Amino acid sequence: MKWQADRETWAETLPVMGFLSQFLTLFPVTEQHFGSASTDGKFLYFCPRYSATLTEEARLYLQAHLIWHCVAGHLIAPLVASRHRWHLACDHEVNTLLLALGVALPVDAPLFPVCVGRNAMEVYRWLAGHPGTSLEVTADIHPAELCWHLPDTQPDERIAMLWRHRAQLIAKDSSGLPERVAKFCEAR
């Protein structure tokens, strides 16, 4: 399976991704209504039909993106007025971390250069004045909204806490992490 092979590649090229990826069990979803990818912090759910349309670079990005949603604490969302804007803000936060790690982003990945260094809530507030948020697309289903697509999944605070612990662990051994990413993980 290509998703598993990506993890083996990371073990050699980006050890932090190899380490973090082992905590998500790959789970193909063949139901017609599910045509993307997401995570609940335990499983990485992906649609095989959708996956088959992805380039290797896009698949690597998507898996890394979902893993870092877990690390960033995006498994549970605050009450916000716009779920789409929150998803964009979370995607921006994760994508800035991926860039720092050297992971290539697709050209349409949400990234707002003026907001680099801001946390998801600050980006969410900034996006309130952004005129085109409805035009921005996301490659995944936000983890906090997964239960709308797969009703057997529910946000779990214990899993979110476990990922916070993992983030702090990788921050302690930050020899392979850029300083910005290590500080982010330490603050989880």
ABEGO torsion letter per residue (X at the ends): XAAAAAAAAAAAABAAAAAAAAABBBBBBABAABABBBBAGABBBBBAAAAAABBAAAAAAAAAAAAAAAAAGAABBBBBABAAAAAAAAAAAAAAAAAAAGBBBBAABBBBAAABGBBAAAAAAAAAABAAAAABBBABBBAAAAAAABAABBBBAAAAAAAAAAAAAAAABAAABBAAAAAAAAAX
